[in-house]
Amino acid sequence: MAHWHLMKEIVPPDYDEHEYDPRTSEMLATWRPGEESSVFRHESETLYKTAKGNYFILFEGGLLSRSRSLPGTEIWYGGSSIHPLNAREAFSWCQETGNFETIDAHFFFLK
């Protein structure tokens, strides 16, 4: 199962930072790998929906996480990165991460 942050190279496209803001968007689902939970190795992917109906994933990880090579990650503490998605990509992400309740609630039209 290939999660977004495990792809060869993620280079987020240009996007409107005001629209793709986790603080003003609806959180739909989260995925965290179970094997690493330390402060330096923590990582998570969270799917959001903007007020305009667009989707994005917020990648977050500590210094020693797999997301350390994402753009916007700081050397000494880790960081985060945003990657906009279309509805089909968001649906696929939910399938890959086992967020089936989110599929039923938000992507039933793609089943």
Secondary structure as the mmCIF struct_conf table of DSSP 4:
data_model
#
loop_
_struct_conf.conf_type_id
_struct_conf.id
_struct_conf.beg_label_comp_id
_struct_conf.beg_label_asym_id
_struct_conf.beg_label_seq_id
_struct_conf.end_label_comp_id
_struct_conf.end_label_asym_id
_struct_conf.end_label_seq_id
HELX_RH_3T_P HELX_RH_3T_P1 TRP A 4 LEU A 6
BEND BEND1 MET A 7 LYS A 8
HELX_LH_PP_P HELX_LH_PP_P1 PRO A 12 ASP A 14
TURN_TY1_P TURN_TY1_P1 GLU A 17 GLU A 19
BEND BEND2 TYR A 20 TYR A 20
HELX_RH_3T_P HELX_RH_3T_P2 PRO A 22 THR A 24
BEND BEND3 SER A 25 SER A 25
STRN STRN1 GLU A 26 TRP A 31
BEND BEND4 GLY A 34 GLU A 35
BEND BEND5 SER A 38 SER A 38
TURN_TY1_P TURN_TY1_P2 VAL A 39 ARG A 41
STRN STRN2 GLU A 43 LYS A 49
TURN_TY1_P TURN_TY1_P3 ALA A 51 LYS A 52
BEND BEND6 GLY A 53 GLY A 53
STRN STRN3 TYR A 55 GLY A 61
TURN_TY1_P TURN_TY1_P4 LEU A 63 LEU A 64
BEND BEND7 SER A 65 SER A 65
HELX_RH_3T_P HELX_RH_3T_P3 ARG A 66 SER A 69
BEND BEND8 LEU A 70 LEU A 70
TURN_TY1_P TURN_TY1_P5 PRO A 71 GLY A 72
STRN STRN4 THR A 73 GLU A 74
TURN_TY1_P TURN_TY1_P6 ILE A 75 TYR A 77
STRN STRN5 GLY A 78 LEU A 85
HELX_RH_AL_P HELX_RH_AL_P1 ALA A 87 THR A 97
TURN_TY1_P TURN_TY1_P7 GLY A 98 GLY A 98
HELX_RH_AL_P HELX_RH_AL_P2 PHE A 100 HIS A 106
HELX_RH_3T_P HELX_RH_3T_P4 PHE A 108 LEU A 110
#
